[in-house]
């Protein structure tokens, strides 16, 4: 496990040239993120106990054996302890063709690396499943270095794959009783099929699956915004026709594409908000860590 000040070792794990070849120009933040309140990891594997607080002894309520022998003269105090919990977290990442569009792919890769590093630093158990319609690839290594290295290798083994609806992946996850019980499930995707389908039908399916799960589900929507000054031909993925299209960019076309994408994402946000799910929208690489940290802080404050 890396210490907070072990920056050279952390940089050795993350090969900057490999990251740049993936379009990731910003380094990840080398700090922990915990999405659960009241948890203070012990810095070692396994369960344990941590000191919570000291309070006055209540006669008739507390066991006299629990009285602190170092209590002040004439006073009796009880020390309370809290069990240390190590969360099990699954990250589902959509690696279909629609996610290979340059800006979205860079955000996806950075998000997976940041989540993996920061959650591991928080002493949580992290597994990642890369999915598309043809298959799912589970990555669950024994240490942080191996997990990050395997993720980077898999980023380079893409190809144009048809997408799969997230609800199908979630349904399969809920029905797999032999799998590890997960406390938190992240879904990193653009959720293109979801935005095009019936909202009422989707809401019913999502609520039915969430009821069967014992874990929180956090959708992370990967979006993009084309720069106003961008010109020339661009290759875009048409989610409805499931094919790539070569498009000539003009000022008016850029405006129309950005407006359509914002409307699609707004629809997704309203959908997840209606389900009562914590969710994020990531449009730029520099927003990845701040948005993840904001979500972690908000979840901890809400659960205190």
N, C-alpha and C positions, 0 to 999 in steps of 0.2 A: 504494500500500500504506500502511496506517495504522500509525503508530508506537504503541508501548504507551501513551504519555502523551497521545495525540491524542484525548482524550475528547470535546471539543466536536464534532470532525469525526465521530466514531463515532455520537454522539447525533443528528447531522444525518441520517445514513444511516437510523437506526431511528426512525421517527415513532411516538412513544409513544401518540398518539391512535389511530393505525391498529392498534397492538398491543392497546390496550384494547378496541377495537371487535371484536377477534377473541377476546376473553376472556383475553388474556395480561396479567396485572397485574404480574408480576415482570419486571424487565429482564433481558436476557441478560448473562452475564459477559463483559466485554471483554478476553479473554485467549486465548492460543493453546492448542490441544490437539494433541499428536502421538501417534498410536497405533502408531508404529514406533520401535524402540530404536536408539540410536546415531546419530540424525539431528539435525544442527544446521544449520538453514537459513541460507543466506548473506544472506537479506533481499533477494534480487533474482531475477528470472525466469531460467530456464535452469539447466544443470548446471554444476558447478564442483568444486573440490577444497578440502578443509580440512585443517589440520595435525592429525595424530592423536597422535604421540608421538615421542620421541627415544630411541634405544637404542644400545648399543655395536656397533661394526662387527665382523662375524663373517667371518674370513678363509676363503675358499673357498666361502662361501655368498652373500655380498653383492658387488655390482658396485662396484669402487673408485671409479667415477665418481659414485656416490651418496653418497660421504663428504661430510659437511658441512664446508665450508671454514672455518667458524668453530669447529671442534672445539677443545677445550682442548689446550694443549701436551702432546705425548706420548700423546694419546688420539685415537681415531678414532670418530666418532659418525655414525649414519645417521638421517635424518629420514624418518618414514613419513607418508604422506598417505592420505586416505580420500575416495572419490568422494561428492559430494553427490547425494542421491536426492530427487527430487520425486515424491511418491506421487500416483497417480490414484485418486480415490475416487468411487464411485457411491452415492447415497442413494436407495433405493426407499421411497416413502411411500404407504401405503394411505389413500386418500381416499374410500372407499366409505361407505355410509350408516351402518354400525356405528361408524365413527370420527367421526361428526358429533355423537354424544352429548356434551353440553357439556363435562364434565370431561376426556374423552378428546381432544376436538378441541383444547382449550387446551394440553394436554401435547404433542400432535402438533405444533402450530404452533411452540411454544417450542423443542421438540427440533430441528426443522428449522432454525430460525434460529440456535440455539446451535451446532449442528454446522457449519453453513455458515460462520458467522463465525469460529469457533475453528480449524477446519481451514484456512480461507483464510489466517488469521493465521500458521499453521504452514507456509505456503508450499506447501501441497498443492493439487492441482487438484481441484475439487469440482463434480460435476454431480448434479442431482436429478431423479428421475422420479416423478411423481405418477400413481398407477395405480388403476384399478377395472376391472370386467369389460368395459366398453364401449371403453376406450381407455387409452393411456399418453401422458403429456405430459412430454417431456424439457425441462428448463430448464438451459441451459449458456451463461451469459453470460461476457463477457470480463473483467469486473471484479466486485469484491465488491458495490459499490453496486447495480449492475444486477441481480445475482443475488438479493440480498435484496429489492429492490423488486419483482422479478417474482414471487418467492415470495409476498409479501404480497398482490399482485394476484390470484394464483391461489387463495389461501385464500378469497377472497370469491366465487369462481365454483364453488360446490359443487353442491348438488342431491343428491337421494337416488339413489345409484347402487348397483347390486348389486356385492358384493365379488368378488375373484378370489383364488384360492389362491396363496400366495406361491411354492410350488414350481413352478407354471406360469410365473410371472414369471421365476424363477431359471433354469428350463429354456430359456426364450426368450433370456435374457441369455447363457447358455452357448453357445447355437447361433448367435448373431450374431457371426460371425467378422470382420465388417467393422467392428465397434465398437471403441472405444478399449480397450486392455487395462487392466483395473482391478486395483489391488493390494488394495483393500479394498472390500467391498460391505456397506453397512448396510441392514437391512430394518426399517422402523418401521411396526408394525401391531399389531392386537389378536389376529391369527392365529385368528379365530373358527372358520373351516372346519377348520383343522388340529386343533384340540382335539376336534372332534366326530368325526373320522375314525379309521380303524384305525391304531394306533400302529406296528405292524409294517410295514404297507404304506407308510406315510409315511416311516419310517426308511429303507426300501430305496430309495425314490424320491430322498430327500434325499442319501443317500450316493452314489448313482449320478451325480447332478448335480454334487455337490461334487468328485468325482474328476475330472470333466472341466474344472473351473475351475482357473485358476492364481492365484486371489485368495482371501483370507480372507472369510468370511461372518459377519457379526455381527447376529443378530436382536435387535431392541429391542421388547419387548412393552409396549404401552400398556394400562394397566389403570385401575381407579378404585376408590374406596371411598366409599359414601354416608355422609353425616354422620348420626349417631344421632338428632339433633334435627330432621332434615328431615321436613316433613309436606306433605301435599297431593298433587295429581296430578303425575305425571312421565311423560314420553314416552320409552319404551325401545325399542331395536331388538332384535327377535327374530331371531337369526342363523339358526335352524333353519327358521322359516317365512318368513324374509326379508321381514318387514313390521314396521311400528311398532305398538306397543301402548300404550294409555293405562292406567297403573297408579296406583292409590291407595296412597300410602305409609303404612304403619303401622310401629310399632316392630318387630314380629315380622317383617314383610315386609322391612324394611331389613336386619335380621340375616340373613335367609335369602338375600337378594340378595348381600350381601357375602360370605357363606360360600360360595355357589356360584361367585362370581368368584374367590375365593382358591383354591378347589379346581381351577378351570379353569387358572389361571395356574401353580399347582404342577405340574400335568400337563405344561404347556408347558416349564417349567424342567427337569423330568426328561427330557423328550424332547430338548431341545437339549444338555443335559449328556451324554446318551448318545451324541450325535453328535460330542462333543468340541468344540463351538462356544463361543466367548465369547458371552455374552448378557447382556442387562439387562432389568429390569422397572421401569417407571416408573409410579407411582401418583399422585404429586403434582407440581405445577409446581416447587416448591422443591427437589425431588430431582434435577431434570434435570442441572444442571451438576455437582453433587458426584458423581453416579453416573457421568457421562461421564468426569470427571477420574479417578475411582477406577479405571475400566476402562483408561484410557490408562496410568496408572502401573503397573498390574498387568501389562499386556502388555509394557511396556518392561522391567520387572524380569525377567519370565520369559524374555525373549529375549536378555538380556545373557550 
